[in-house]
């Protein structure tokens, strides 16, 4: 099963492949991050990036960085065809998870693709 992740403008940027170890792939097929069992988002480089809760991707500052279709605050735009998945790197040792901040109402200025690429190898 796959779930599309959208940016604040309704563009399809990435997707979670739950059948492939909860890997988050960018739309171009690059594996950037993954969800652990506690819905924390980790990069393949081991960095703790944020959380995925109730359809919202939260960064370490408590700002919204992305959305699934049910939590998206704007209309979703057309989803283009996905590229083929690229080779998935080995997972580095995970950093200790940061303390969850109070969630804010604002959306991060950092794009969803930049946020996810912070975890790419």
FISEZA-446935 format. One record per atom (N, C-alpha, C): residue number from 1; residue in three letters; atom name; x, y, z. Coordinates in steps of 0.02 Angstrom, whole numbers, plus 50000, padded with zeros to 5 digits. Example, Ala and Ser with C-alpha at 12.3 -4.5 7.8 and 13.67 -1.06 7.14 Angstrom:
2
site pos 1, code ALA, site N, X 50660, Y 49716, Z 50390;
site pos 1, code ALA, site CA, X 50615, Y 49775, Z 50390;
site pos 1, code ALA, site C, X 50660, Y 49835, Z 50390;
site pos 2, code SER, site N, X 50642, Y 49888, Z 50354;
site pos 2, code SER, site CA, X 50684, Y 49947, Z 50357;
site pos 2, code SER, site C, X 50645, Y 50002, Z 50394;
//
This chain:
121
site pos 1, code UNK, site N, X 50042, Y 49941, Z 50000;
site pos 1, code UNK, site CA, X 50000, Y 50000, Z 50000;
site pos 1, code UNK, site C, X 50044, Y 50062, Z 50000;
site pos 2, code UNK, site N, X 50023, Y 50112, Z 49962;
site pos 2, code UNK, site CA, X 50061, Y 50174, Z 49957;
site pos 2, code UNK, site C, X 50016, Y 50233, Z 49975;
site pos 3, code UNK, site N, X 50047, Y 50285, Z 50004;
site pos 3, code UNK, site CA, X 50010, Y 50345, Z 50024;
site pos 3, code UNK, site C, X 50048, Y 50405, Z 49998;
site pos 4, code UNK, site N, X 50014, Y 50447, Z 49960;
site pos 4, code UNK, site CA, X 50045, Y 50507, Z 49931;
site pos 4, code UNK, site C, X 50053, Y 50561, Z 49984;
site pos 5, code UNK, site N, X 50110, Y 50596, Z 49981;
site pos 5, code UNK, site CA, X 50124, Y 50652, Z 50025;
site pos 5, code UNK, site C, X 50128, Y 50716, Z 49983;
site pos 6, code UNK, site N, X 50093, Y 50767, Z 50005;
site pos 6, code UNK, site CA, X 50087, Y 50829, Z 49968;
site pos 6, code UNK, site C, X 50122, Y 50886, Z 50005;
site pos 7, code UNK, site N, X 50144, Y 50936, Z 49967;
site pos 7, code UNK, site CA, X 50171, Y 50996, Z 49999;
site pos 7, code UNK, site C, X 50114, Y 51044, Z 50015;
site pos 8, code UNK, site N, X 50130, Y 51102, Z 50042;
site pos 8, code UNK, site CA, X 50080, Y 51150, Z 50064;
site pos 8, code UNK, site C, X 50039, Y 51178, Z 50006;
site pos 9, code UNK, site N, X 50063, Y 51171, Z 49944;
site pos 9, code UNK, site CA, X 50026, Y 51195, Z 49886;
site pos 9, code UNK, site C, X 49985, Y 51142, Z 49851;
site pos 10, code UNK, site N, X 49985, Y 51081, Z 49877;
site pos 10, code UNK, site CA, X 49946, Y 51027, Z 49848;
site pos 10, code UNK, site C, X 49982, Y 50987, Z 49795;
site pos 11, code UNK, site N, X 50048, Y 50996, Z 49789;
site pos 11, code UNK, site CA, X 50087, Y 50958, Z 49740;
site pos 11, code UNK, site C, X 50109, Y 50891, Z 49770;
site pos 12, code UNK, site N, X 50101, Y 50837, Z 49731;
site pos 12, code UNK, site CA, X 50124, Y 50772, Z 49753;
site pos 12, code UNK, site C, X 50201, Y 50771, Z 49750;
site pos 13, code UNK, site N, X 50233, Y 50763, Z 49808;
site pos 13, code UNK, site CA, X 50306, Y 50768, Z 49813;
site pos 13, code UNK, site C, X 50338, Y 50700, Z 49828;
site pos 14, code UNK, site N, X 50304, Y 50660, Z 49868;
site pos 14, code UNK, site CA, X 50333, Y 50597, Z 49891;
site pos 14, code UNK, site C, X 50276, Y 50548, Z 49906;
site pos 15, code UNK, site N, X 50296, Y 50488, Z 49923;
site pos 15, code UNK, site CA, X 50246, Y 50438, Z 49945;
site pos 15, code UNK, site C, X 50279, Y 50389, Z 49993;
site pos 16, code UNK, site N, X 50237, Y 50363, Z 50037;
site pos 16, code UNK, site CA, X 50259, Y 50312, Z 50084;
site pos 16, code UNK, site C, X 50240, Y 50244, Z 50055;
site pos 17, code UNK, site N, X 50288, Y 50199, Z 50049;
site pos 17, code UNK, site CA, X 50273, Y 50132, Z 50026;
site pos 17, code UNK, site C, X 50274, Y 50087, Z 50088;
site pos 18, code UNK, site N, X 50214, Y 50072, Z 50113;
site pos 18, code UNK, site CA, X 50209, Y 50032, Z 50175;
site pos 18, code UNK, site C, X 50230, Y 49960, Z 50164;
site pos 19, code UNK, site N, X 50228, Y 49936, Z 50103;
site pos 19, code UNK, site CA, X 50249, Y 49868, Z 50088;
site pos 19, code UNK, site C, X 50324, Y 49862, Z 50079;
site pos 20, code UNK, site N, X 50359, Y 49917, Z 50079;
site pos 20, code UNK, site CA, X 50431, Y 49919, Z 50070;
site pos 20, code UNK, site C, X 50464, Y 49951, Z 50131;
site pos 21, code UNK, site N, X 50451, Y 49922, Z 50189;
site pos 21, code UNK, site CA, X 50480, Y 49944, Z 50253;
site pos 21, code UNK, site C, X 50465, Y 50017, Z 50269;
site pos 22, code UNK, site N, X 50405, Y 50040, Z 50252;
site pos 22, code UNK, site CA, X 50383, Y 50108, Z 50267;
site pos 22, code UNK, site C, X 50430, Y 50161, Z 50238;
site pos 23, code UNK, site N, X 50458, Y 50147, Z 50180;
site pos 23, code UNK, site CA, X 50505, Y 50193, Z 50148;
site pos 23, code UNK, site C, X 50468, Y 50251, Z 50117;
site pos 24, code UNK, site N, X 50496, Y 50311, Z 50125;
site pos 24, code UNK, site CA, X 50470, Y 50371, Z 50093;
site pos 24, code UNK, site C, X 50513, Y 50385, Z 50032;
site pos 25, code UNK, site N, X 50482, Y 50381, Z 49974;
site pos 25, code UNK, site CA, X 50515, Y 50395, Z 49910;
site pos 25, code UNK, site C, X 50494, Y 50463, Z 49884;
site pos 26, code UNK, site N, X 50540, Y 50500, Z 49856;
site pos 26, code UNK, site CA, X 50522, Y 50560, Z 49819;
site pos 26, code UNK, site C, X 50489, Y 50538, Z 49755;
site pos 27, code UNK, site N, X 50453, Y 50583, Z 49723;
site pos 27, code UNK, site CA, X 50416, Y 50566, Z 49663;
site pos 27, code UNK, site C, X 50462, Y 50543, Z 49606;
site pos 28, code UNK, site N, X 50526, Y 50565, Z 49609;
site pos 28, code UNK, site CA, X 50574, Y 50544, Z 49557;
site pos 28, code UNK, site C, X 50603, Y 50475, Z 49571;
site pos 29, code UNK, site N, X 50580, Y 50441, Z 49624;
site pos 29, code UNK, site CA, X 50602, Y 50373, Z 49639;
site pos 29, code UNK, site C, X 50658, Y 50369, Z 49690;
site pos 30, code UNK, site N, X 50685, Y 50424, Z 49712;
site pos 30, code UNK, site CA, X 50740, Y 50423, Z 49760;
site pos 30, code UNK, site C, X 50714, Y 50409, Z 49830;
site pos 31, code UNK, site N, X 50741, Y 50358, Z 49864;
site pos 31, code UNK, site CA, X 50722, Y 50345, Z 49933;
site pos 31, code UNK, site C, X 50756, Y 50398, Z 49978;
site pos 32, code UNK, site N, X 50716, Y 50432, Z 50018;
site pos 32, code UNK, site CA, X 50743, Y 50488, Z 50058;
site pos 32, code UNK, site C, X 50739, Y 50474, Z 50133;
site pos 33, code UNK, site N, X 50687, Y 50439, Z 50155;
site pos 33, code UNK, site CA, X 50677, Y 50430, Z 50227;
site pos 33, code UNK, site C, X 50633, Y 50369, Z 50238;
site pos 34, code UNK, site N, X 50618, Y 50357, Z 50301;
site pos 34, code UNK, site CA, X 50572, Y 50302, Z 50318;
site pos 34, code UNK, site C, X 50538, Y 50317, Z 50385;
site pos 35, code UNK, site N, X 50483, Y 50282, Z 50396;
site pos 35, code UNK, site CA, X 50447, Y 50288, Z 50459;
site pos 35, code UNK, site C, X 50466, Y 50229, Z 50503;
site pos 36, code UNK, site N, X 50480, Y 50243, Z 50567;
site pos 36, code UNK, site CA, X 50492, Y 50187, Z 50612;
site pos 36, code UNK, site C, X 50425, Y 50166, Z 50643;
site pos 37, code UNK, site N, X 50426, Y 50119, Z 50689;
site pos 37, code UNK, site CA, X 50364, Y 50093, Z 50717;
site pos 37, code UNK, site C, X 50325, Y 50144, Z 50757;
site pos 38, code UNK, site N, X 50358, Y 50197, Z 50780;
site pos 38, code UNK, site CA, X 50325, Y 50249, Z 50819;
site pos 38, code UNK, site C, X 50307, Y 50309, Z 50776;
site pos 39, code UNK, site N, X 50307, Y 50301, Z 50710;
site pos 39, code UNK, site CA, X 50290, Y 50354, Z 50662;
site pos 39, code UNK, site C, X 50338, Y 50413, Z 50665;
site pos 40, code UNK, site N, X 50399, Y 50400, Z 50687;
site pos 40, code UNK, site CA, X 50451, Y 50450, Z 50682;
site pos 40, code UNK, site C, X 50482, Y 50444, Z 50612;
site pos 41, code UNK, site N, X 50502, Y 50501, Z 50584;
site pos 41, code UNK, site CA, X 50532, Y 50502, Z 50517;
site pos 41, code UNK, site C, X 50608, Y 50505, Z 50526;
site pos 42, code UNK, site N, X 50642, Y 50456, Z 50496;
site pos 42, code UNK, site CA, X 50715, Y 50454, Z 50497;
site pos 42, code UNK, site C, X 50741, Y 50453, Z 50425;
site pos 43, code UNK, site N, X 50797, Y 50486, Z 50415;
site pos 43, code UNK, site CA, X 50831, Y 50482, Z 50351;
site pos 43, code UNK, site C, X 50875, Y 50420, Z 50349;
site pos 44, code UNK, site N, X 50894, Y 50399, Z 50290;
site pos 44, code UNK, site CA, X 50939, Y 50342, Z 50284;
site pos 44, code UNK, site C, X 51008, Y 50358, Z 50312;
site pos 45, code UNK, site N, X 51021, Y 50423, Z 50322;
site pos 45, code UNK, site CA, X 51084, Y 50443, Z 50353;
site pos 45, code UNK, site C, X 51081, Y 50439, Z 50430;
site pos 46, code UNK, site N, X 51023, Y 50418, Z 50457;
site pos 46, code UNK, site CA, X 51015, Y 50410, Z 50529;
site pos 46, code UNK, site C, X 50986, Y 50470, Z 50565;
site pos 47, code UNK, site N, X 50977, Y 50526, Z 50529;
site pos 47, code UNK, site CA, X 50950, Y 50587, Z 50561;
site pos 47, code UNK, site C, X 50876, Y 50579, Z 50577;
site pos 48, code UNK, site N, X 50858, Y 50602, Z 50636;
site pos 48, code UNK, site CA, X 50787, Y 50606, Z 50653;
site pos 48, code UNK, site C, X 50761, Y 50671, Z 50623;
site pos 49, code UNK, site N, X 50712, Y 50665, Z 50578;
site pos 49, code UNK, site CA, X 50687, Y 50723, Z 50541;
site pos 49, code UNK, site C, X 50623, Y 50752, Z 50571;
site pos 50, code UNK, site N, X 50580, Y 50709, Z 50598;
site pos 50, code UNK, site CA, X 50516, Y 50733, Z 50624;
site pos 50, code UNK, site C, X 50469, Y 50676, Z 50638;
site pos 51, code UNK, site N, X 50404, Y 50691, Z 50634;
site pos 51, code UNK, site CA, X 50352, Y 50642, Z 50650;
site pos 51, code UNK, site C, X 50299, Y 50644, Z 50596;
site pos 52, code UNK, site N, X 50263, Y 50588, Z 50590;
site pos 52, code UNK, site CA, X 50206, Y 50583, Z 50544;
site pos 52, code UNK, site C, X 50146, Y 50562, Z 50585;
site pos 53, code UNK, site N, X 50102, Y 50610, Z 50599;
site pos 53, code UNK, site CA, X 50044, Y 50598, Z 50641;
site pos 53, code UNK, site C, X 49982, Y 50627, Z 50610;
site pos 54, code UNK, site N, X 49928, Y 50588, Z 50609;
site pos 54, code UNK, site CA, X 49863, Y 50610, Z 50585;
site pos 54, code UNK, site C, X 49867, Y 50642, Z 50516;
site pos 55, code UNK, site N, X 49909, Y 50612, Z 50473;
site pos 55, code UNK, site CA, X 49914, Y 50636, Z 50404;
site pos 55, code UNK, site C, X 49957, Y 50697, Z 50394;
site pos 56, code UNK, site N, X 49992, Y 50719, Z 50445;
site pos 56, code UNK, site CA, X 50034, Y 50779, Z 50441;
site pos 56, code UNK, site C, X 50106, Y 50760, Z 50456;
site pos 57, code UNK, site N, X 50152, Y 50786, Z 50415;
site pos 57, code UNK, site CA, X 50224, Y 50780, Z 50429;
site pos 57, code UNK, site C, X 50245, Y 50841, Z 50468;
site pos 58, code UNK, site N, X 50272, Y 50829, Z 50528;
site pos 58, code UNK, site CA, X 50294, Y 50882, Z 50573;
site pos 58, code UNK, site C, X 50369, Y 50883, Z 50576;
site pos 59, code UNK, site N, X 50400, Y 50942, Z 50572;
site pos 59, code UNK, site CA, X 50472, Y 50946, Z 50579;
site pos 59, code UNK, site C, X 50492, Y 50951, Z 50652;
site pos 60, code UNK, site N, X 50555, Y 50955, Z 50666;
site pos 60, code UNK, site CA, X 50579, Y 50956, Z 50735;
site pos 60, code UNK, site C, X 50560, Y 51019, Z 50773;
site pos 61, code UNK, site N, X 50541, Y 51072, Z 50736;
site pos 61, code UNK, site CA, X 50520, Y 51134, Z 50768;
site pos 61, code UNK, site C, X 50445, Y 51136, Z 50782;
site pos 62, code UNK, site N, X 50409, Y 51083, Z 50760;
site pos 62, code UNK, site CA, X 50337, Y 51080, Z 50770;
site pos 62, code UNK, site C, X 50297, Y 51112, Z 50715;
site pos 63, code UNK, site N, X 50329, Y 51126, Z 50658;
site pos 63, code UNK, site CA, X 50294, Y 51155, Z 50600;
site pos 63, code UNK, site C, X 50273, Y 51100, Z 50552;
site pos 64, code UNK, site N, X 50219, Y 51113, Z 50516;
site pos 64, code UNK, site CA, X 50195, Y 51065, Z 50466;
site pos 64, code UNK, site C, X 50239, Y 51069, Z 50404;
site pos 65, code UNK, site N, X 50258, Y 51010, Z 50378;
site pos 65, code UNK, site CA, X 50300, Y 51008, Z 50318;
site pos 65, code UNK, site C, X 50267, Y 50972, Z 50260;
site pos 66, code UNK, site N, X 50217, Y 50932, Z 50274;
site pos 66, code UNK, site CA, X 50184, Y 50895, Z 50221;
site pos 66, code UNK, site C, X 50119, Y 50864, Z 50247;
site pos 67, code UNK, site N, X 50080, Y 50838, Z 50199;
site pos 67, code UNK, site CA, X 50013, Y 50814, Z 50215;
site pos 67, code UNK, site C, X 49995, Y 50754, Z 50172;
site pos 68, code UNK, site N, X 49952, Y 50710, Z 50198;
site pos 68, code UNK, site CA, X 49921, Y 50661, Z 50155;
site pos 68, code UNK, site C, X 49857, Y 50693, Z 50127;
site pos 69, code UNK, site N, X 49820, Y 50658, Z 50085;
site pos 69, code UNK, site CA, X 49763, Y 50690, Z 50052;
site pos 69, code UNK, site C, X 49706, Y 50708, Z 50101;
site pos 70, code UNK, site N, X 49700, Y 50673, Z 50157;
site pos 70, code UNK, site CA, X 49646, Y 50689, Z 50203;
site pos 70, code UNK, site C, X 49662, Y 50748, Z 50248;
site pos 71, code UNK, site N, X 49726, Y 50764, Z 50258;
site pos 71, code UNK, site CA, X 49745, Y 50821, Z 50300;
site pos 71, code UNK, site C, X 49765, Y 50883, Z 50260;
site pos 72, code UNK, site N, X 49767, Y 50877, Z 50195;
site pos 72, code UNK, site CA, X 49789, Y 50931, Z 50151;
site pos 72, code UNK, site C, X 49743, Y 50992, Z 50157;
site pos 73, code UNK, site N, X 49769, Y 51052, Z 50173;
site pos 73, code UNK, site CA, X 49726, Y 51111, Z 50182;
site pos 73, code UNK, site C, X 49705, Y 51145, Z 50117;
site pos 74, code UNK, site N, X 49730, Y 51122, Z 50060;
site pos 74, code UNK, site CA, X 49711, Y 51149, Z 49994;
site pos 74, code UNK, site C, X 49692, Y 51090, Z 49950;
site pos 75, code UNK, site N, X 49667, Y 51105, Z 49890;
site pos 75, code UNK, site CA, X 49650, Y 51051, Z 49844;
site pos 75, code UNK, site C, X 49714, Y 51019, Z 49817;
site pos 76, code UNK, site N, X 49713, Y 50953, Z 49811;
site pos 76, code UNK, site CA, X 49771, Y 50918, Z 49783;
site pos 76, code UNK, site C, X 49773, Y 50929, Z 49708;
site pos 77, code UNK, site N, X 49833, Y 50938, Z 49683;
site pos 77, code UNK, site CA, X 49843, Y 50945, Z 49610;
site pos 77, code UNK, site C, X 49851, Y 50875, Z 49580;
site pos 78, code UNK, site N, X 49849, Y 50873, Z 49515;
site pos 78, code UNK, site CA, X 49856, Y 50810, Z 49478;
site pos 78, code UNK, site C, X 49921, Y 50775, Z 49496;
site pos 79, code UNK, site N, X 49918, Y 50711, Z 49509;
site pos 79, code UNK, site CA, X 49978, Y 50672, Z 49525;
site pos 79, code UNK, site C, X 50008, Y 50646, Z 49460;
site pos 80, code UNK, site N, X 50069, Y 50667, Z 49443;
site pos 80, code UNK, site CA, X 50101, Y 50641, Z 49383;
site pos 80, code UNK, site C, X 50123, Y 50569, Z 49394;
site pos 81, code UNK, site N, X 50145, Y 50536, Z 49341;
site pos 81, code UNK, site CA, X 50170, Y 50468, Z 49347;
site pos 81, code UNK, site C, X 50232, Y 50466, Z 49391;
site pos 82, code UNK, site N, X 50237, Y 50415, Z 49432;
site pos 82, code UNK, site CA, X 50296, Y 50407, Z 49474;
site pos 82, code UNK, site C, X 50353, Y 50377, Z 49433;
site pos 83, code UNK, site N, X 50413, Y 50397, Z 49449;
site pos 83, code UNK, site CA, X 50472, Y 50366, Z 49418;
site pos 83, code UNK, site C, X 50484, Y 50299, Z 49452;
site pos 84, code UNK, site N, X 50524, Y 50257, Z 49420;
site pos 84, code UNK, site CA, X 50542, Y 50193, Z 49450;
site pos 84, code UNK, site C, X 50583, Y 50205, Z 49514;
site pos 85, code UNK, site N, X 50574, Y 50162, Z 49562;
site pos 85, code UNK, site CA, X 50611, Y 50168, Z 49625;
site pos 85, code UNK, site C, X 50684, Y 50156, Z 49612;
site pos 86, code UNK, site N, X 50725, Y 50197, Z 49644;
site pos 86, code UNK, site CA, X 50797, Y 50188, Z 49640;
site pos 86, code UNK, site C, X 50820, Y 50144, Z 49698;
site pos 87, code UNK, site N, X 50883, Y 50122, Z 49694;
site pos 87, code UNK, site CA, X 50911, Y 50078, Z 49745;
site pos 87, code UNK, site C, X 50906, Y 50110, Z 49814;
site pos 88, code UNK, site N, X 50883, Y 50072, Z 49862;
site pos 88, code UNK, site CA, X 50875, Y 50096, Z 49930;
site pos 88, code UNK, site C, X 50939, Y 50083, Z 49969;
site pos 89, code UNK, site N, X 50970, Y 50135, Z 49999;
site pos 89, code UNK, site CA, X 51032, Y 50126, Z 50036;
site pos 89, code UNK, site C, X 51019, Y 50091, Z 50103;
site pos 90, code UNK, site N, X 51072, Y 50067, Z 50133;
site pos 90, code UNK, site CA, X 51066, Y 50038, Z 50200;
site pos 90, code UNK, site C, X 51051, Y 50094, Z 50249;
site pos 91, code UNK, site N, X 51013, Y 50077, Z 50301;
site pos 91, code UNK, site CA, X 50997, Y 50126, Z 50353;
site pos 91, code UNK, site C, X 51056, Y 50134, Z 50400;
site pos 92, code UNK, site N, X 51075, Y 50196, Z 50412;
site pos 92, code UNK, site CA, X 51127, Y 50211, Z 50462;
site pos 92, code UNK, site C, X 51096, Y 50204, Z 50531;
site pos 93, code UNK, site N, X 51139, Y 50202, Z 50582;
site pos 93, code UNK, site CA, X 51114, Y 50200, Z 50650;
site pos 93, code UNK, site C, X 51072, Y 50262, Z 50663;
site pos 94, code UNK, site N, X 51016, Y 50252, Z 50696;
site pos 94, code UNK, site CA, X 50970, Y 50307, Z 50709;
site pos 94, code UNK, site C, X 50995, Y 50351, Z 50766;
site pos 95, code UNK, site N, X 50988, Y 50416, Z 50757;
site pos 95, code UNK, site CA, X 50999, Y 50463, Z 50812;
site pos 95, code UNK, site C, X 50945, Y 50451, Z 50864;
site pos 96, code UNK, site N, X 50959, Y 50472, Z 50925;
site pos 96, code UNK, site CA, X 50906, Y 50470, Z 50975;
site pos 96, code UNK, site C, X 50852, Y 50519, Z 50952;
site pos 97, code UNK, site N, X 50790, Y 50499, Z 50961;
site pos 97, code UNK, site CA, X 50735, Y 50542, Z 50941;
site pos 97, code UNK, site C, X 50734, Y 50605, Z 50984;
site pos 98, code UNK, site N, X 50721, Y 50660, Z 50952;
site pos 98, code UNK, site CA, X 50715, Y 50723, Z 50988;
site pos 98, code UNK, site C, X 50649, Y 50723, Z 51027;
site pos 99, code UNK, site N, X 50645, Y 50767, Z 51076;
site pos 99, code UNK, site CA, X 50583, Y 50776, Z 51113;
site pos 99, code UNK, site C, X 50532, Y 50809, Z 51068;
site pos 100, code UNK, site N, X 50473, Y 50783, Z 51068;
site pos 100, code UNK, site CA, X 50421, Y 50811, Z 51025;
site pos 100, code UNK, site C, X 50402, Y 50881, Z 51049;
site pos 101, code UNK, site N, X 50404, Y 50931, Z 51005;
site pos 101, code UNK, site CA, X 50386, Y 50999, Z 51024;
site pos 101, code UNK, site C, X 50310, Y 51008, Z 51025;
site pos 102, code UNK, site N, X 50289, Y 51065, Z 51050;
site pos 102, code UNK, site CA, X 50218, Y 51083, Z 51042;
site pos 102, code UNK, site C, X 50208, Y 51097, Z 50968;
site pos 103, code UNK, site N, X 50155, Y 51068, Z 50941;
site pos 103, code UNK, site CA, X 50141, Y 51078, Z 50870;
site pos 103, code UNK, site C, X 50112, Y 51148, Z 50859;
site pos 104, code UNK, site N, X 50137, Y 51179, Z 50806;
site pos 104, code UNK, site CA, X 50116, Y 51247, Z 50788;
site pos 104, code UNK, site C, X 50063, Y 51243, Z 50733;
site pos 105, code UNK, site N, X 50031, Y 51298, Z 50721;
site pos 105, code UNK, site CA, X 49980, Y 51300, Z 50669;
site pos 105, code UNK, site C, X 50009, Y 51319, Z 50601;
site pos 106, code UNK, site N, X 50070, Y 51346, Z 50601;
site pos 106, code UNK, site CA, X 50099, Y 51370, Z 50538;
site pos 106, code UNK, site C, X 50135, Y 51313, Z 50500;
site pos 107, code UNK, site N, X 50143, Y 51326, Z 50436;
site pos 107, code UNK, site CA, X 50178, Y 51279, Z 50392;
site pos 107, code UNK, site C, X 50249, Y 51303, Z 50383;
site pos 108, code UNK, site N, X 50295, Y 51256, Z 50381;
site pos 108, code UNK, site CA, X 50366, Y 51272, Z 50374;
site pos 108, code UNK, site C, X 50380, Y 51306, Z 50307;
site pos 109, code UNK, site N, X 50429, Y 51350, Z 50307;
site pos 109, code UNK, site CA, X 50452, Y 51382, Z 50245;
site pos 109, code UNK, site C, X 50494, Y 51334, Z 50203;
site pos 110, code UNK, site N, X 50523, Y 51283, Z 50235;
site pos 110, code UNK, site CA, X 50563, Y 51234, Z 50199;
site pos 110, code UNK, site C, X 50516, Y 51188, Z 50159;
site pos 111, code UNK, site N, X 50533, Y 51175, Z 50097;
site pos 111, code UNK, site CA, X 50490, Y 51133, Z 50055;
site pos 111, code UNK, site C, X 50492, Y 51061, Z 50080;
site pos 112, code UNK, site N, X 50441, Y 51023, Z 50063;
site pos 112, code UNK, site CA, X 50438, Y 50953, Z 50083;
site pos 112, code UNK, site C, X 50496, Y 50914, Z 50053;
site pos 113, code UNK, site N, X 50514, Y 50927, Z 49992;
site pos 113, code UNK, site CA, X 50569, Y 50890, Z 49961;
site pos 113, code UNK, site C, X 50636, Y 50907, Z 49996;
site pos 114, code UNK, site N, X 50647, Y 50969, Z 50015;
site pos 114, code UNK, site CA, X 50708, Y 50987, Z 50052;
site pos 114, code UNK, site C, X 50708, Y 50953, Z 50119;
site pos 115, code UNK, site N, X 50652, Y 50954, Z 50153;
site pos 115, code UNK, site CA, X 50646, Y 50922, Z 50218;
site pos 115, code UNK, site C, X 50665, Y 50848, Z 50214;
site pos 116, code UNK, site N, X 50637, Y 50813, Z 50165;
site pos 116, code UNK, site CA, X 50652, Y 50741, Z 50157;
site pos 116, code UNK, site C, X 50723, Y 50728, Z 50136;
site pos 117, code UNK, site N, X 50751, Y 50772, Z 50094;
site pos 117, code UNK, site CA, X 50819, Y 50762, Z 50070;
site pos 117, code UNK, site C, X 50870, Y 50772, Z 50125;
site pos 118, code UNK, site N, X 50851, Y 50801, Z 50181;
site pos 118, code UNK, site CA, X 50896, Y 50806, Z 50238;
site pos 118, code UNK, site C, X 50914, Y 50737, Z 50265;
site pos 119, code UNK, site N, X 50876, Y 50687, Z 50246;
site pos 119, code UNK, site CA, X 50889, Y 50619, Z 50269;
site pos 119, code UNK, site C, X 50920, Y 50574, Z 50217;
site pos 120, code UNK, site N, X 50930, Y 50599, Z 50156;
site pos 120, code UNK, site CA, X 50956, Y 50557, Z 50103;
site pos 120, code UNK, site C, X 51032, Y 50546, Z 50111;
site pos 121, code UNK, site N, X 51055, Y 50489, Z 50087;
site pos 121, code UNK, site CA, X 51126, Y 50474, Z 50088;
site pos 121, code UNK, site C, X 51158, Y 50497, Z 50024;
//
